[in-house]
Amino acid sequence: MNFDKITEKDSHYDALETKSTQELLSGIHREDKVAVTAVGEVLDKIEKLINHLVPKMKAGGRLFYMGAGTSGRLGVLDASECPPTFGTNPEMVSGIIAGGMDALHQSIENAEDHPIQGWKDLQQYQPDQNDFVIGIAASGTTPYVVGALQQCQQNGITTGCVTCNRKSPITKFSNFPIEVVVGPEFVTGSSRMKAGTAQKLILNMISTSTMIQLGRVKGNKMIDIQMTNVKLMDRAARILMEELEIDKEAAAALLHKHKSIRAAIKNYA
């Protein structure tokens, strides 16, 4: 398998330190648009992954994201936003990052070099064949992630990946690989930029499309949001006002009584 590490190739831009702020911003923005276009070219791969993920989750399976560095942080971010956005149980979608939660706010670069540790970390959740594990690695070579997916396949656990290089090692152990090739970074090798942007867009698609198909959205509204602050309480009231054609006071009373948008709609008479 030929493997060309595009994520490490030299930037199309040079002498960055001599450029004006406007020139820097224009170049970065130009490359960001490349990332969006690249995601559009792999929609069929994303669709295939989601179409296999949804039935598993409908049957009670869980989704795990695994990554290191920026990729790991993006997985943890997407997973952590599912409960407040879609009202899911926190165990339904989990993000696992090399180095543990300390790696969310500080760099623990060597944590990604251990091919066995990813599988060990996943074992804390007692994964089984009902679950789905997605490895996130811009390079596609991260030992922590590649090793975990390899062990998943050996144990009959379905796997996918989001990587920014074609034919990288991670795809060997992915049932549903997504190869979103964004090209060299604006700053050579800084895959937190275009690669990270493309990965974030794809994770948005995976979690949002899946939750919609699991019934967590009605019309275009998040009817299972957790009403944990004033902004969300106001949003919940507006959803009820539109859905039930009632005024704000009536909506507030329903929310106070039922503690959820879904329950308020179901029990409205």
C-alpha positions in Angstrom: 0.0 0.0 0.0 1.6 3.3 -1.1 1.4 5.9 1.6 2.1 9.6 0.9 2.1 11.7 4.1 0.5 14.8 2.6 -0.2 16.4 6.0 3.6 16.8 6.5 4.3 18.2 3.0 5.7 21.7 2.7 3.3 24.6 2.8 2.3 26.3 -0.5 3.2 29.6 1.2 6.7 30.7 2.3 8.4 33.6 4.1 5.3 33.9 6.3 7.1 36.1 8.8 7.4 38.8 6.1 3.7 38.9 5.2 1.2 41.5 6.5 -1.7 40.5 8.7 -4.0 40.9 5.7 -1.9 38.6 3.6 -1.8 36.0 6.4 -5.5 36.1 6.9 -6.2 35.8 3.2 -3.9 32.8 2.9 -5.4 31.0 5.9 -9.0 31.7 4.6 -8.1 30.4 1.2 -6.9 27.2 2.7 -9.9 26.9 5.0 -12.1 26.9 1.9 -10.0 23.9 0.6 -11.0 22.0 3.7 -14.7 22.6 3.2 -14.5 21.5 -0.4 -12.6 18.4 0.6 -15.3 17.4 3.0 -17.9 17.7 0.2 -15.9 15.2 -1.8 -16.2 12.4 0.8 -19.9 12.7 1.7 -20.6 9.2 0.3 -18.0 7.8 2.8 -19.6 9.7 5.7 -23.0 8.5 4.6 -21.9 4.9 4.6 -20.5 5.2 8.1 -23.6 6.9 9.5 -25.9 4.3 7.9 -24.1 1.6 9.8 -23.8 3.6 13.0 -27.4 4.5 13.4 -28.8 0.9 13.6 -26.2 0.0 16.2 -27.2 3.0 18.3 -30.9 2.3 17.9 -30.2 -1.2 19.3 -28.4 0.3 22.3 -24.9 0.5 21.1 -22.5 3.3 21.9 -20.2 5.5 19.9 -16.6 6.1 20.9 -14.2 8.6 19.4 -10.5 8.0 19.9 -7.6 10.4 19.1 -4.5 12.2 20.3 -3.7 15.8 20.4 -6.0 18.0 18.3 -7.8 15.0 16.9 -8.5 13.7 20.4 -9.7 17.1 21.6 -12.1 17.3 18.7 -13.6 13.9 19.6 -14.0 14.8 23.2 -15.6 18.1 22.2 -18.2 16.5 19.9 -19.0 13.8 22.5 -19.3 16.3 25.3 -21.8 18.4 23.4 -24.3 15.5 22.7 -25.9 15.5 26.2 -26.7 19.3 26.4 -27.7 19.5 22.7 -29.6 16.2 22.3 -30.4 15.2 25.8 -28.4 11.9 25.5 -27.0 9.8 28.3 -23.3 10.8 28.7 -22.3 7.2 28.1 -24.0 7.1 24.7 -21.2 9.0 23.0 -17.7 9.1 24.5 -14.4 10.8 23.6 -11.2 9.1 24.6 -7.9 11.1 24.2 -4.3 9.9 24.6 -3.0 11.1 27.9 -6.4 11.3 29.5 -8.3 14.5 30.3 -5.1 16.4 31.2 -4.4 16.3 27.5 -7.4 18.5 26.8 -5.7 21.6 28.2 -2.0 20.8 27.9 0.1 19.0 25.3 1.1 15.4 26.2 2.7 14.6 22.8 4.3 11.3 23.7 1.1 9.8 24.9 0.1 9.0 21.3 3.2 6.8 20.7 1.9 3.8 22.7 0.1 1.3 20.4 -1.4 -0.7 23.3 -2.6 2.1 25.5 -5.6 3.1 23.3 -7.1 -0.4 23.7 -6.4 -0.3 27.4 -8.1 3.0 27.8 -11.1 1.7 25.8 -11.4 -1.3 28.1 -12.6 0.9 30.9 -15.9 1.2 29.0 -16.2 -2.6 28.5 -16.9 -2.3 24.7 -18.6 -5.0 22.9 -19.8 -5.9 19.4 -22.8 -3.5 19.7 -20.5 -0.5 19.8 -18.8 1.6 17.1 -15.3 3.1 17.5 -14.1 5.9 15.3 -10.4 6.7 15.2 -9.5 10.3 14.5 -6.0 10.9 13.3 -5.0 13.6 10.7 -1.8 11.7 9.8 -3.5 8.3 9.9 -0.4 6.9 11.7 -1.0 7.6 15.4 0.0 4.4 17.2 -2.5 5.0 20.1 -5.4 5.1 17.7 -4.2 2.6 15.1 -3.5 0.0 17.8 -6.9 0.5 19.4 -8.7 0.0 16.1 -6.7 -3.1 15.3 -7.7 -4.6 18.6 -11.3 -3.6 18.0 -11.4 -5.5 14.8 -9.9 -8.5 16.4 -12.7 -8.4 18.9 -15.5 -7.9 16.4 -16.1 -4.2 17.2 -17.0 -2.1 14.1 -14.5 0.7 13.3 -14.3 3.8 11.3 -11.7 6.6 10.9 -11.3 10.2 9.9 -7.9 10.9 8.4 -6.3 13.4 6.1 -3.9 11.1 4.2 -4.8 8.5 1.7 -3.9 4.8 2.3 -2.6 5.5 5.8 -2.1 2.7 8.3 -5.3 3.5 10.2 -7.5 2.6 7.1 -6.2 -1.0 7.3 -8.2 -1.4 10.6 -11.3 0.7 9.7 -14.4 -0.9 8.3 -15.6 2.6 7.3 -12.6 4.9 6.5 -13.1 8.5 5.7 -10.1 10.0 3.9 -10.5 13.8 3.7 -7.4 15.1 1.9 -7.0 18.8 2.5 -3.4 19.1 1.3 -0.4 20.8 3.0 -1.1 23.1 5.9 -0.6 26.9 5.8 2.1 26.4 8.4 3.9 23.2 7.4 2.7 20.2 9.5 0.3 22.2 11.7 -2.6 19.8 11.3 -4.7 21.7 13.9 -5.5 24.0 11.0 -7.1 22.7 7.8 -7.0 19.0 8.9 -8.6 19.9 12.3 -11.3 22.0 10.5 -12.2 19.2 8.2 -12.3 16.7 11.1 -14.6 19.0 13.1 -17.0 19.4 10.1 -17.2 15.6 9.7 -17.8 15.0 13.4 -20.6 17.6 13.3 -22.1 15.6 10.4 -21.8 12.3 12.1 -23.2 13.2 15.5 -26.0 15.5 14.2 -27.2 13.2 11.4 -27.2 10.3 13.8 -29.1 12.1 16.5 -31.7 13.3 14.1 -32.3 9.7 12.9 -32.5 8.7 16.6 -35.4 11.1 17.0 -33.6 13.7 19.0 -34.8 16.6 16.7 -38.4 17.5 15.8 -38.8 19.6 12.7 -35.6 21.5 13.0 -35.6 22.0 16.8 -33.6 20.4 19.6 -36.5 19.1 21.7 -34.2 17.2 24.1 -31.9 20.1 25.0 -31.0 20.3 28.7 -32.3 23.5 30.1 -29.4 24.5 32.2 -29.2 28.2 31.8 -31.4 31.2 30.9 -30.6 31.1 27.2 -31.6 27.5 26.9 -34.8 28.0 29.0 -35.7 30.8 26.6 -35.0 28.7 23.6 -37.1 25.9 25.0 -40.0 28.3 25.6 -39.8 29.5 22.0 -39.9 26.0 20.7 -43.1 25.3 22.7 -44.6 28.6 21.6 -44.1 27.7 18.0 -44.9 24.0 18.2 -48.1 24.4 20.4 -49.1 27.9 19.3 -49.2 29.2 22.9 -47.9 32.3 24.6 -44.7 32.6 26.6 -46.4 32.3 29.9 -48.1 29.1 29.0 -44.9 27.7 27.6 -43.0 28.6 30.8 -45.7 26.9 32.9 -45.4 23.7 30.8 -41.7 23.6 31.2 -41.9 24.2 34.9 -44.3 21.3 35.2 -42.8 18.7 32.8 -39.1 19.7 33.0 -38.6 18.9 29.3 -39.7 20.1 25.9 -40.6 16.6 24.7 -42.7 15.8 27.8 -44.5 19.1 27.5 -45.4 18.4 23.9 -46.5 14.9 24.6 -48.7 15.8 27.5 -50.2 19.0 26.2 -53.9 18.9 26.0 
